[in-house]
Amino acid sequence: MEYRRLGNTGLSVSELCFGTWRFGRETNGVVETGREEAHELLDAAADHGINFIDTANVYGTPHGTSEEYIGEWLAERDREDYVIASKVYFPFDGRGEPGPNDSGLGRKHVRAQVEGTLDRLDTDYLDVYYIHRWDEETPIEETMRVLDELVSEGKVHYLGASTMAAWQLTKALWTADVNDYASFDVVQPLHHAGYYEDVKEYLDVCADQNLAVCPYSPLAGGFLTGKYERADPDDPERVIAPDGSRASFDDRFERFYLSERGWKVLDAVREVADELDATPAQVALAWLTEWDEFACVPIVGARTTDQLAENVAATDLDLSDEQWDRIMDARYDSDGNLWGH
């Protein structure tokens, strides 16, 4: 595992970030990743050289469970060896039914949530603190000011932003600049080989401002692993899915990940994987890590240690320029038009 600078920061992180959104999460009454499994996965990530761990205050059932699992594990480790990121925005139910001030990016909610996150992680500071979404109700000046205060107090080292429009990211960066507040150094959009065009303007801002990009769902919810097969050549949303796979139980899978563009990209990914004697998942991850315009650190949310080992092996791949371009170009038809999402 090699390490790279996280955008404009002085922070060095592993080429992959380990995502923990499944930790403690109940789906249809079943916990996806329990405490013991979570600790085993964290052990494996550390053994592979991953030092970057991503969580959020709302991960787990109830909310905060993921942070608790990480905090328990971290208590047996040297905190300084790891880069820990968490997030704030969504309604938080860790204290029961969320109240009127238990969501958003206002001062009261941000202050309450950062204290809860630090307590659950059993740490004095966060390396990265993301705003999980844009808050239409709270002035961005209020949000950036309270985040700046957290940096000044040493509770947060660097700031990040997750999914939002390019103009919103630009507005937040401008607000921080004109007020001399701490600004965003890292972002976390939905970004994968089959989705690039949809976030192009957002990524252009990142390239211009030298922001690190840590894509969530870099394997398109498992679609780019190659385990799914097309069921109907005329309907990109009809899929043959293995039992227990995400497509078999998640209603959002079709809307988020299945498209004509996605199938074309998957075909190219499979071709490159065959040429490199690699798996489609490894090629899809390598395609992201080899992005030139900015530091790109995909967040992998492996369910098993075997899946994690497969993901980590992506860092050993070296795509040729032709192979990288072939995957990028697969998004377009012969007339240069973008395939539909």
C-alpha positions as MATLAB code, in Angstrom:
seq = 'MEYRRLGNTGLSVSELCFGTWRFGRETNGVVETGREEAHELLDAAADHGINFIDTANVYGTPHGTSEEYIGEWLAERDREDYVIASKVYFPFDGRGEPGPNDSGLGRKHVRAQVEGTLDRLDTDYLDVYYIHRWDEETPIEETMRVLDELVSEGKVHYLGASTMAAWQLTKALWTADVNDYASFDVVQPLHHAGYYEDVKEYLDVCADQNLAVCPYSPLAGGFLTGKYERADPDDPERVIAPDGSRASFDDRFERFYLSERGWKVLDAVREVADELDATPAQVALAWLTEWDEFACVPIVGARTTDQLAENVAATDLDLSDEQWDRIMDARYDSDGNLWGH';
ca = [
       0.000    0.000    0.000;
       1.291    3.416   -0.958;
       0.213    6.750    0.510;
      -0.667   10.083   -1.041;
      -1.325   13.642    0.075;
      -4.976   14.434    0.658;
      -5.472   17.448   -1.605;
      -4.089   20.676   -0.168;
      -3.502   19.152    3.265;
      -0.346   17.855    4.897;
      -2.147   14.582    5.575;
      -0.953   11.306    4.034;
      -3.580    8.629    3.448;
      -3.664    5.154    1.944;
      -4.660    4.731   -1.696;
      -7.977    3.298   -0.523;
     -10.244    4.434    2.298;
     -12.244    1.868    4.274;
     -15.947    2.699    4.508;
     -18.056    1.551    7.464;
     -21.622    2.416    6.495;
     -22.685   -1.220    6.971;
     -21.408   -1.409   10.557;
     -24.350   -2.094   12.867;
     -26.856   -1.396   10.086;
     -30.069   -3.392   10.192;
     -31.723   -4.361    6.908;
     -35.005   -6.255    7.152;
     -34.221   -6.983   10.784;
     -30.749   -8.415   10.056;
     -27.533   -6.641   11.079;
     -25.354   -6.389    7.972;
     -22.026   -6.168    9.851;
     -21.994   -6.924   13.569;
     -19.436   -5.817   16.145;
     -17.125   -8.844   15.836;
     -17.205   -8.771   12.021;
     -16.575   -5.026   12.056;
     -13.483   -5.414   14.216;
     -12.200   -8.224   11.993;
     -12.633   -6.030    8.925;
     -10.839   -3.135   10.616;
      -8.004   -5.483   11.615;
      -7.735   -6.672    8.016;
      -7.778   -3.110    6.665;
      -4.975   -2.126    9.019;
      -2.982   -5.230    8.083;
      -3.291   -4.223    4.419;
      -1.893   -0.786    5.226;
      -5.167    1.147    5.056;
      -4.942    4.060    7.484;
      -7.997    6.028    6.296;
     -11.367    5.096    7.872;
     -14.681    6.689    6.924;
     -17.843    6.757    9.023;
     -20.764    9.072    9.842;
     -22.904    9.913   12.835;
     -25.930    8.280   11.160;
     -24.292    4.968   10.227;
     -25.726    2.010   12.111;
     -28.971    1.090   13.832;
     -29.465    3.087   15.950;
     -27.400    5.927   14.565;
     -23.910    6.146   15.997;
     -23.346    2.386   16.138;
     -20.670    2.452   13.427;
     -18.730    5.129   15.305;
     -19.003    3.088   18.515;
     -17.584   -0.024   16.822;
     -14.661    2.008   15.467;
     -14.073    3.651   18.845;
     -13.883    0.271   20.581;
     -11.404   -0.975   17.989;
      -9.376    2.227   18.048;
      -8.979    2.000   21.841;
      -6.673   -0.985   21.295;
      -4.609    0.850   18.669;
      -2.446    3.945   18.433;
      -4.866    6.721   17.441;
      -2.107    8.637   15.659;
      -1.704    5.836   13.128;
      -5.162    6.416   11.634;
      -7.011    9.094    9.727;
     -10.632    9.120   10.899;
     -13.408   10.886    9.001;
     -17.027   11.389   10.042;
     -20.001   13.465    8.890;
     -22.933   15.611    9.983;
     -26.265   16.682    8.481;
     -28.990   14.019    8.547;
     -31.548   13.590   11.376;
     -29.868   11.733   14.232;
     -31.905    9.095   16.133;
     -29.185    7.926   18.512;
     -30.960    9.688   21.403;
     -34.434    8.573   20.342;
     -36.858   10.256   17.966;
     -35.052   13.211   16.331;
     -36.198   16.628   17.500;
     -36.519   19.846   15.450;
     -32.828   20.698   15.943;
     -31.486   17.174   15.438;
     -30.642   17.635   11.771;
     -29.096   20.094    9.343;
     -25.997   22.251    9.468;
     -26.997   24.886   11.979;
     -24.678   25.715   14.865;
     -26.707   23.841   17.488;
     -26.872   20.566   15.579;
     -23.250   20.653   14.375;
     -21.987   21.384   17.882;
     -24.068   18.606   19.444;
     -23.126   16.064   16.804;
     -19.395   16.644   16.815;
     -19.341   16.109   20.580;
     -21.336   12.884   20.207;
     -19.087   11.660   17.417;
     -15.922   12.337   19.424;
     -17.409   10.553   22.423;
     -18.441    7.476   20.447;
     -15.077    7.288   18.679;
     -13.337    7.864   22.023;
     -11.018   10.430   20.503;
     -10.184   14.094   21.070;
     -10.300   15.060   17.409;
     -11.423   14.122   13.916;
      -8.970   14.202   11.047;
     -11.729   15.037    8.558;
     -15.267   16.295    9.215;
     -17.663   16.298    6.268;
     -20.955   18.054    5.785;
     -23.011   15.106    4.562;
     -25.310   17.174    2.349;
     -26.116   20.825    1.553;
     -28.537   22.490    3.991;
     -31.123   24.597    2.181;
     -32.433   26.013    5.478;
     -29.204   27.227    7.093;
     -27.101   30.096    5.693;
     -23.773   28.737    4.474;
     -22.045   31.521    6.416;
     -23.314   30.017    9.683;
     -22.194   26.531    8.698;
     -18.715   27.573    7.569;
     -18.219   29.701   10.673;
     -19.042   26.915   13.131;
     -16.837   24.502   11.162;
     -14.026   27.058   11.292;
     -14.452   27.246   15.058;
     -14.112   23.471   15.346;
     -10.838   23.637   13.442;
      -9.579   26.500   15.639;
     -10.459   24.517   18.764;
      -8.556   21.463   17.521;
     -11.633   19.220   17.473;
     -11.385   18.891   13.683;
      -8.236   19.037   11.575;
      -9.657   19.280    8.040;
     -13.066   19.905    6.501;
     -14.875   18.001    3.784;
     -18.080   18.151    1.753;
     -20.117   15.273    0.406;
     -22.819   15.248   -2.262;
     -23.977   18.634   -3.529;
     -24.167   20.673   -6.729;
     -21.045   22.273   -8.183;
     -22.450   25.768   -7.553;
     -23.080   24.911   -3.900;
     -19.530   23.668   -3.426;
     -18.236   26.815   -5.130;
     -20.395   29.034   -2.907;
     -19.092   27.318    0.229;
     -15.473   27.699   -0.913;
     -16.077   31.384   -1.726;
     -17.740   31.976    1.662;
     -14.772   30.490    3.479;
     -12.331   32.491    1.382;
     -13.882   35.939    1.843;
     -14.360   35.409    5.591;
     -10.940   33.814    6.152;
     -12.568   30.632    7.482;
     -11.118   27.139    7.231;
     -12.349   25.650    3.957;
     -12.993   22.272    2.401;
      -9.937   20.219    1.450;
     -11.687   16.981    0.490;
     -14.989   15.993   -1.082;
     -17.020   12.790   -1.210;
     -19.295   12.545   -4.257;
     -20.914    9.551   -5.876;
     -18.369    8.854   -8.619;
     -17.517    5.753  -10.618;
     -16.611    4.891  -14.188;
     -20.214    4.683  -15.343;
     -21.298    7.908  -13.633;
     -18.524   10.413  -14.340;
     -20.377   12.788  -16.647;
     -23.091   13.458  -14.083;
     -20.588   15.041  -11.685;
     -18.237   16.571  -14.242;
     -18.833   20.191  -13.163;
     -18.352   19.214   -9.527;
     -15.094   17.434  -10.333;
     -13.934   20.398  -12.412;
     -14.195   22.537   -9.268;
     -12.175   19.943   -7.368;
      -9.440   19.921  -10.007;
      -9.280   23.718  -10.082;
      -9.117   24.038   -6.283;
      -6.890   20.964   -5.722;
      -9.481   19.238   -3.559;
      -9.028   15.532   -2.865;
     -11.889   13.346   -4.103;
     -12.973   10.310   -2.069;
     -15.772    8.708   -4.097;
     -18.394    6.708   -2.298;
     -19.881    3.676   -4.064;
     -16.875    3.416   -6.431;
     -18.098    0.003   -7.597;
     -21.620    1.290   -8.317;
     -23.187   -0.638   -5.482;
     -21.461   -3.816   -6.656;
     -22.538   -3.452  -10.298;
     -18.945   -2.955  -11.497;
     -17.785   -6.146   -9.774;
     -19.197   -8.008  -12.770;
     -21.440  -10.285  -10.728;
     -24.600   -9.039  -12.467;
     -25.766  -10.053  -15.933;
     -28.094   -8.220  -18.266;
     -31.487   -9.917  -18.525;
     -32.937   -7.959  -21.471;
     -30.936   -6.294  -24.283;
     -33.719   -3.725  -24.692;
     -34.098   -2.846  -21.010;
     -30.943   -1.864  -19.066;
     -32.792   -2.036  -15.737;
     -33.591   -5.747  -16.015;
     -30.806   -7.678  -14.326;
     -29.947  -11.201  -13.223;
     -28.729  -10.779   -9.646;
     -27.164  -13.355   -7.322;
     -29.169  -14.179   -4.190;
     -28.263  -11.856   -1.343;
     -26.709   -9.261   -3.633;
     -27.666   -5.636   -3.264;
     -29.848   -5.670   -6.378;
     -31.922   -8.467   -4.863;
     -33.093   -6.388   -1.892;
     -32.345   -2.689   -2.498;
     -35.060   -0.854   -4.437;
     -32.652    2.008   -5.179;
     -30.205   -0.195   -7.050;
     -31.968    0.111  -10.407;
     -32.361    3.876  -10.133;
     -28.806    4.526   -8.956;
     -26.700    2.079  -10.909;
     -28.447    0.382  -13.846;
     -28.207    2.190  -17.182;
     -27.217    1.690  -20.803;
     -24.054    3.631  -20.021;
     -23.305    1.383  -17.060;
     -23.505   -1.808  -19.136;
     -21.243   -0.347  -21.831;
     -18.697    0.676  -19.209;
     -18.914   -2.731  -17.525;
     -18.131   -4.411  -20.863;
     -14.986   -2.264  -21.159;
     -14.012   -2.918  -17.548;
     -14.369   -6.666  -18.112;
     -12.195   -6.471  -21.250;
      -9.418   -4.662  -19.386;
      -9.707   -7.076  -16.458;
      -9.162  -10.027  -18.803;
      -6.097   -8.311  -20.295;
      -4.576   -7.685  -16.860;
      -5.608  -11.003  -15.297;
      -7.529   -8.992  -12.702;
     -11.136   -8.777  -11.564;
     -13.594   -6.122  -12.787;
     -13.736   -4.671   -9.268;
      -9.967   -4.201   -9.220;
      -9.988   -2.480  -12.613;
     -12.865   -0.168  -11.636;
     -11.002    0.898   -8.496;
      -7.684    1.324  -10.307;
      -9.437    3.521  -12.889;
     -10.348    5.906  -10.060;
      -7.002    5.886   -8.251;
      -5.225    6.738  -11.513;
      -7.212    9.921  -12.094;
      -4.729   12.693  -12.983;
      -6.543   15.943  -12.177;
      -6.803   15.397   -8.414;
      -5.926   12.923   -5.682;
      -8.653   10.274   -5.877;
      -9.066    7.895   -2.917;
     -12.044    5.530   -3.372;
     -14.002    4.434   -0.307;
     -14.416    0.647   -0.309;
     -17.114   -0.884    1.862;
     -16.232   -4.566    1.673;
     -18.519   -6.969    3.492;
     -15.862   -9.664    4.008;
     -12.116   -9.834    4.489;
     -11.858  -11.683    1.156;
     -13.633   -8.850   -0.631;
     -11.349   -6.365    1.074;
      -8.251   -8.288   -0.032;
      -9.562   -8.249   -3.610;
     -10.151   -4.494   -3.399;
      -6.683   -3.828   -1.990;
      -5.080   -5.751   -4.857;
      -6.359   -2.976   -7.148;
      -3.512   -0.809   -5.872;
      -1.042   -3.174   -7.589;
      -2.597   -2.645  -11.026;
      -1.255   -0.231  -13.596;
      -3.681    0.621  -16.377;
      -2.208    1.824  -19.628;
      -3.402    5.161  -20.987;
      -5.274    3.280  -23.702;
      -7.039    1.065  -21.169;
      -8.008    4.015  -18.966;
      -9.322    5.939  -21.969;
     -11.206    2.903  -23.265;
     -13.230    2.754  -20.055;
     -13.865    6.503  -20.152;
     -14.845    6.409  -23.838;
     -17.257    3.496  -23.323;
     -19.726    6.033  -21.999;
     -20.291    7.364  -25.542;
     -21.877    5.878  -28.650;
     -20.240    5.911  -32.094;
     -21.602    9.411  -32.756;
     -20.046   10.804  -29.596;
     -23.315   11.020  -27.698;
     -23.438   10.021  -24.043;
     -25.323    6.790  -23.425;
     -28.353    7.343  -21.175;
     -28.023    6.929  -17.440;
];
